[in-house]
Amino acid sequence: MIALSLAEITRVVGGQTHDIPDPSVHVTGPVVRDSREVEPGSLFVAFVGERVDGHDFAPAVVEAGAVAVLASRPVGVPAIVVDDVQAALGALARHVVERLGATLVALTGSAGKTSTKDLIAQVLGRKAPTVFTPGSLNNEIGLPLTALSATEETRFLVLEMGARGIGHIRYLAGLTPPSVGVVLNVGTAHIGEFGGREQIALAKGELVEGLPAADAGGVAILNADDPLVRAMASRTKAKVILFGESDEADVRAENVRLTDTGQPVFRLHTPSGASDVTMRLYGEHHVSNALAAAAVAHELGMSADEIAVALSEAGSLSRWRMEVTERPDGVTIVNDAYNANPESMRAALRALVAMGEASRAQGGRTWAVLGEMAELGDEALAEHDAIGRLAVRLNVSKLVAVGGREASWLQLGAYNEGSWGEESVHVSDAQAAVHLLRSQLRPGDVVLVKASRSVGLESVAQALLETGAEGEVAAR
C-alpha cells in the first residue's frame, strides 16, 4: 500500500486509536486479513468468521511486524477500532485509489471474468505497472484488499467484480470507482439466487451506470454478441465501445479457427489497425475474452500490433482454469475445476473436443469428468441434462459424471441423447472417478475435469498427475 500514517488511516475510517504510542507511524507493508501474510509494516484487518476470529491473532501479528490491527474492539496491542471492519476497509480503499491517480478498469460478467481479467492485466502490464485482482477475490473484502496492494508506481488497477444479488456491483464500484467498465456476458451463473437472466443483466449493468460521462473519461466496453449486454449502452453516459465477432463491433475478430491443439487463432481488428493473434490459451471461448482485453488496451493507448503480441504471449495466471498438462505417457489432463456454470461448461466441452482431434486418428479419446454446477435453482435439472446431451452431440468419447443427484442428471441427459454402454457412467465421488480413470486411460487420451468449486474435483486432476502406487506417472 502507499505509505499512510496511522493517524491518517484512523481519520479516513472514522475509528479510534487504542494502545498506539505514536500515531505518526506509517503503514509501509501490505494490508492483509490472513495472519500468515503479515510482513514488517503491515496493517492486519481482523474479521470475525464462522470458525476463526481474527482478533485472536492480534498479539501474534504485531510480534511478526504489523504496525497495527484494524479491529472492532480493543485487542491489547496497537489498534484502530471501528464499528464495522468491512466498511472501514472499503473506506480506506476508496481513499487510497483517489490518491493514486491510476486508471481503474473494472469488469464483470457471468462467465470468463477471471480469465479476461488476467488477459487485461498482462496486456496493460506491458505499457505500465499494473495491479490486478489475484484469483477470484472479487467480493466486498477481496476487492478493497486488491486496491490497497497498489503502490505509488501503479498506473493501471484491474479489478474483477462479482455479484450474487442486485446492488452488489453498485457497492463495489462505489468503493473503487472505475473509469473503464467491461461487461462480458449475461448467463445463468447464480441464476437460482437472482431469479432470472433479466435480473442478472440488471445487476451486471450497475457497473456501467456508475461510470463517468464520456467527456470525463468514462468508457463502457460491452459485448456486441450478447443482446442483454449490448442493451446496457442505454444505461450509461460513458463512451461505448463494442467488442465481439459482430460486424458492428469496434474491436472484433475475423477468421477465427483453432490450432490442432485447440488454441485460438484470429485476425484482430481495432479502430486503428489490425493484427494476427495466436493464443497460448485453450478453447474458442477465449476469443471473446481476448477481444474484451484488446478493447480496454486500445482505449488506453496501445496499438493493434502491441495488443496482438501481448495476447499471443499471455498465459493463465489463475489456478485450475483450463490448466493443461501432458503426462510423459501421452495422456493430457485439462484441469478446469475451479468453477462451472452452463456457459463455461459448454465452452470447456468444445475445447476438449478440439484438443482431442489431433489424437483421435491415433486412437486417442476424449474424457469429460464433470460434476455439479451449483446455484442454478429451478433450472438445475434442465441445465445438467442439457450438458449431458451436449457431450454426446459433440462426440465426447467418455462422460464420467461425479457426485450425487446433479451428476445423475448429467448421466441421464447423455443416456437420453443416445449414450449407452460404457460411453457414460455415473460414479459416487472423486475417489471412484480416479479409480476408474487410472484403470482405463491410455496414451493420447485427453481428460477434462470440471465442476463448481464446492465439488472439489481438482483432486481428480491432481491425483491423475501424481506418481502413485497404481503406476501413475508424474506431470511435467
Secondary structure, DSSP 8 states (H G I E B T S, - for coil): ---EEHHHHHHHHT-EEES-S-TT-EE-S-EESSGGG--TT-EEE--B-SS-BGGGGHHHHHHTT-SEEEESS--SSSEEE-S-HHHHHHHHHHHHHHHH--EEEEEE-SS-HHHHHHHHHHHHTTTS-EEE--TT--STTHHHHHHTT--TT--EEEEE---SSTTHHHHHHHHS--SEEEE----STTHHHHSSHHHHHHHHTHHHHTS--GGGT-EEEEETT-HHHHGGGGG-SSEEEEEESSTT-SEEEEEEEE-TTS-EEEEEEETTEEEEEE-SS-STTHHHHHHHHHHHHHHTT--HHHHHHHHHH----STTSSEEEE-TTS-EEEE--S---HHHHHHHHHHHHHHHHHHHTTT--EEEEE----S-GGGHHHHHHHHHHHHHHTT-SEEEEESSHHHHHHHHHHHHTT--TTSEEEESSHHHHHHHHHHH--TT-EEEEE--GGG-THHHHHHHTS--TT------
